[in-house]
Amino acid sequence: MTARARTPESQDELLEYRLSLRLGPVHARQRLGIEREAEAKVFGQDHSSFHLENWATAPGFIRSCLRISGMWGRGQNNSRLLKTAHNRFNLPNLPAAFEGYRILHLTDLHVDMDEANLKAVLREIEPLDYDLCVLTGDYRKLTWGPIDDALDGMARLRDGIRGKAYAVLGNHDSVRMVPALEDMGYQLLMNEMVPLEQEGQTLYLAGVDDAHFFKVHNLHRAGDNIPPGGTSILLSHTPEIWREAAHAGYDVFLCGHTHGGQICLPGGIPVTLDSDCPRSLGRGYWRMNGMQGYTSPGSGTSVVNVRLNCPPEVTIHTLTRGPD
């Protein structure tokens, strides 16, 4: 007797059951419900919201403008000129065992947007020396729809990452991606914390679910088990929760989302950051309320595959107890 193939309904039920076990029933229901509601808006059932990245004609309109201005080809080439940026965090209370600890930070990869870009990322990270890799969201091209192409790209990327890889989701990512990503070897931090052990000493790495669109972040749940005085790093897709994170006591805040503006005026002045935060938090290193942070412009592109006056990057953060 042959086993019956699962119907699409049973596959959906299995996914929801697995997410409920992994995230808890409330978080799973909340995120899935918001995703379904958002997709209904994209497909025309609700016209009360406007987001450029969900506007179906936006890519064509922007492409036409760039072609007319003669900037299209240059912008595409720029999007693939990936470099490694280096940043240092001076942390006087850093455990001695983590002196010189290197973190590879990847974000806003949008791996199904452009094959040449994904290959550029793989080439750039291949020779790098690092102790840990972290990813701060937006792995999918669109904010809705199928996830298979994004998962294929993330599997290829995982093969290029050495050692452990911790990740959070962004506003482009479906919670339906979590089981497959974890099966690949990414450890998702969904309002969770993991202790990183080295020579009997501990560094605390926490991560929250998307705070930009889904607003399902929970800093308390992520950080309640970090002991007083423990050095902590928070992964968030967006810098928008910087104030909450600083008051919660995190030492380092790593994020992306802004793309640094992606299409900027001369001098790197962003037209928009699509983020409710001070412009000083839009790209690179910053310090706020005693907390140090870094907003990476990311490796990929959104809406259209171009960058102007805003080069993409992968980032190596070095932790040190000494002076800058």
C-alpha positions in Angstrom: 0.0 0.0 0.0 1.5 3.3 -1.0 1.5 6.3 1.2 -0.8 9.1 0.2 0.9 12.3 -1.0 0.3 15.3 1.3 -2.2 17.8 0.0 -1.3 21.5 0.0 -3.6 22.0 2.9 -1.7 19.4 5.0 1.6 20.9 4.0 0.4 24.3 5.3 -0.9 22.7 8.5 2.5 20.9 9.0 4.4 24.2 8.5 2.2 26.0 11.0 2.6 23.2 13.5 6.3 23.2 13.1 6.4 27.0 13.5 4.2 26.8 16.5 6.6 24.4 18.2 9.6 26.5 17.2 8.3 30.0 18.0 5.4 29.5 20.3 1.8 29.5 19.1 1.2 33.3 19.6 4.3 34.4 17.7 3.6 32.0 14.9 0.0 33.0 14.5 0.8 36.7 14.7 3.5 36.6 12.1 1.6 34.4 9.7 -1.5 36.5 10.1 0.3 39.7 9.4 1.9 38.2 6.3 -1.4 37.1 4.9 -2.9 40.4 5.5 0.0 42.2 3.9 -0.2 39.9 0.8 -3.9 40.8 0.5 -3.0 44.4 0.3 -0.3 43.8 -2.3 -2.7 41.9 -4.5 -5.3 44.6 -4.4 -7.8 43.5 -1.8 -6.9 46.5 0.4 -5.6 49.9 -1.0 -5.1 51.7 2.3 -1.3 51.3 2.5 1.5 52.4 0.2 5.0 51.0 0.2 7.4 51.7 -2.7 8.8 48.2 -2.5 5.3 46.7 -2.9 4.3 49.0 -5.8 4.1 46.6 -8.8 5.1 49.3 -11.3 7.8 50.9 -9.2 10.7 48.9 -10.7 9.8 49.7 -14.3 9.2 53.4 -13.5 12.6 53.8 -11.7 14.3 51.8 -14.4 12.9 54.1 -17.1 14.0 57.2 -15.2 17.5 55.9 -14.8 17.8 54.9 -18.5 16.6 58.3 -19.6 19.2 59.9 -17.4 21.9 57.5 -18.6 22.5 56.1 -15.1 21.1 52.6 -15.5 24.2 50.7 -16.6 26.4 52.5 -14.2 24.0 51.8 -11.3 23.9 48.1 -12.2 27.7 47.9 -12.3 28.0 49.7 -8.9 25.6 47.2 -7.3 28.1 44.4 -8.0 31.3 46.3 -6.9 31.3 44.7 -3.5 34.0 45.5 -0.9 34.8 44.4 2.6 34.5 47.2 5.2 36.3 46.9 8.5 34.9 48.2 11.8 36.2 48.0 15.4 34.1 48.1 18.6 36.0 49.2 21.7 34.4 47.4 24.6 36.3 47.8 27.9 34.3 45.0 29.6 34.8 42.5 26.8 35.9 39.1 28.2 39.6 38.7 27.5 39.0 35.5 25.6 37.2 37.5 23.0 39.9 40.1 22.4 40.2 40.4 18.6 37.1 38.4 17.9 36.0 38.9 14.3 32.3 38.9 13.2 31.3 38.7 9.5 28.1 40.8 9.1 25.9 40.2 6.1 22.6 41.9 5.5 20.0 42.8 2.9 21.3 40.2 0.5 18.0 39.8 -1.5 19.7 36.7 -3.0 17.0 36.1 -5.7 17.3 39.6 -7.0 20.5 39.3 -9.1 22.6 36.2 -9.8 25.8 38.3 -10.4 25.4 40.0 -7.1 25.1 36.7 -5.2 28.2 35.4 -7.0 30.0 38.6 -6.0 29.1 38.0 -2.3 30.4 34.5 -2.4 33.7 35.6 -4.0 34.1 38.4 -1.5 33.6 36.3 1.6 35.6 33.2 0.5 39.1 34.5 1.6 37.9 36.4 4.7 39.1 35.3 8.2 36.3 35.5 10.8 35.2 33.7 14.0 31.4 34.0 13.5 28.9 35.1 10.8 25.8 37.0 11.5 23.0 38.0 9.1 20.5 40.7 9.8 17.7 40.0 7.4 16.1 40.6 4.0 17.1 37.5 2.1 14.1 37.6 -0.3 13.7 40.0 -3.3 10.0 40.7 -2.7 8.0 41.3 0.5 5.4 38.7 -0.6 5.0 35.6 -2.7 7.1 32.5 -3.3 10.1 31.7 -1.1 11.8 28.9 -3.1 14.2 31.0 -5.1 15.3 32.9 -2.0 15.9 29.6 -0.2 17.9 28.2 -3.1 20.2 31.3 -2.9 20.5 31.1 0.9 21.5 27.4 0.6 24.3 28.4 -1.8 25.4 31.2 0.5 25.4 28.8 3.5 27.9 26.6 1.6 30.2 29.6 1.4 30.0 30.6 5.1 32.5 28.8 7.4 31.4 27.9 10.9 28.3 29.0 12.7 25.9 31.5 11.2 23.3 33.3 13.3 20.4 35.2 11.6 17.3 37.3 12.1 14.5 37.9 9.7 13.7 41.2 7.9 10.6 42.8 6.5 11.1 41.0 3.2 11.3 37.6 4.8 8.5 35.2 5.4 8.4 33.3 8.7 7.7 30.3 6.4 11.4 30.4 5.6 12.5 29.6 9.1 12.3 25.7 9.1 14.2 25.5 5.8 16.9 28.0 6.8 17.5 26.2 10.1 17.7 22.9 8.2 20.5 24.5 6.1 22.5 25.3 9.2 21.5 28.9 9.9 20.4 29.4 13.5 17.6 31.9 13.6 17.3 34.2 16.7 13.6 34.9 17.0 13.6 37.1 20.1 16.2 34.7 21.5 19.7 34.8 22.9 22.6 32.4 22.7 25.7 32.4 24.8 29.0 32.3 22.9 31.6 30.4 24.9 35.4 30.8 24.5 38.0 29.7 27.0 35.5 29.5 29.8 34.2 33.1 29.1 30.9 34.2 27.6 29.7 36.7 25.1 25.9 37.1 24.7 24.4 37.2 21.2 20.7 38.1 21.0 18.4 38.7 18.0 14.9 40.0 17.4 12.3 39.3 14.8 11.5 42.1 12.3 10.8 45.5 14.0 10.1 47.5 10.8 7.0 46.1 9.2 5.9 43.1 11.3 6.8 44.7 14.6 7.1 41.3 16.3 10.4 42.2 18.1 10.7 41.4 21.8 13.8 42.9 23.4 12.8 41.6 26.8 12.4 38.0 25.8 15.7 38.2 23.9 17.7 39.7 26.7 16.2 38.7 30.0 18.7 35.9 30.5 21.8 38.1 29.9 23.4 38.5 33.3 24.2 42.0 34.6 27.6 43.1 33.4 27.6 40.6 30.5 28.8 41.9 27.2 26.0 41.7 24.7 25.4 42.0 21.0 21.9 42.5 19.5 21.0 41.6 15.9 18.1 43.6 14.5 17.1 44.0 10.9 16.4 47.7 11.3 18.0 50.5 13.4 14.6 51.8 14.3 14.6 50.2 17.8 17.9 51.8 18.8 16.4 53.7 21.7 14.7 50.7 23.2 17.8 48.6 22.7 20.1 51.1 24.4 17.8 51.4 27.4 17.6 47.6 27.6 21.4 47.6 28.1 22.8 46.1 25.0 26.4 47.0 24.3 26.5 46.5 20.5 23.7 46.8 17.9 24.1 45.3 14.4 21.6 46.0 11.7 20.9 46.8 8.1 17.6 47.6 6.3 18.4 51.1 5.1 20.7 50.0 2.2 22.5 53.2 3.1 19.9 54.8 0.8 21.0 52.7 -2.2 20.3 55.5 -4.6 22.0 58.6 -3.1 22.9 62.1 -4.2 26.5 63.0 -4.7 28.4 62.8 -1.4 26.4 59.7 -0.4 23.4 61.8 0.8 20.4 59.3 0.8 17.2 60.3 -0.9 15.4 58.0 1.6 16.4 55.4 4.2 12.9 53.9 4.6 13.5 53.9 8.3 12.1 55.9 11.2 15.5 56.8 12.8 18.0 59.7 12.9 19.9 60.0 9.6 23.1 59.6 11.5 22.1 55.9 12.0 21.5 55.4 8.3 24.9 53.9 7.5 28.1 52.9 9.3 29.3 53.2 12.9 27.3 55.2 15.4 27.0 55.6 19.2 23.7 56.4 20.9 22.9 56.6 24.7 26.1 54.6 25.5 25.4 51.9 23.0 27.6 51.3 19.9 26.0 50.3 16.7 26.7 49.7 13.0 24.2 50.0 10.2 25.5 48.1 7.1 24.4 49.3 3.7 24.2 45.6 2.8 25.3 43.5 -0.1 22.1 43.4 -2.2 19.6 45.8 -3.7 15.8 46.3 -3.5 13.2 47.4 -6.0 15.8 47.9 -8.7 19.2 46.3 -9.0 21.2 49.6 -9.0 23.3 51.6 -6.6 24.4 55.2 -7.0 26.8 57.0 -4.6 26.3 54.1 -2.1 28.6 51.1 -2.6 27.6 47.7 -1.2 29.6 45.9 1.4 30.2 42.9 3.6 31.5 43.9 7.0 34.1 42.5 9.4 33.6 43.8 13.0 36.5 43.3 15.4 35.9 43.3 19.1 38.6 44.8 21.3 39.1 45.8 24.9 41.7 48.4 24.0 41.3 52.0 22.7 40.1 52.7 19.1 
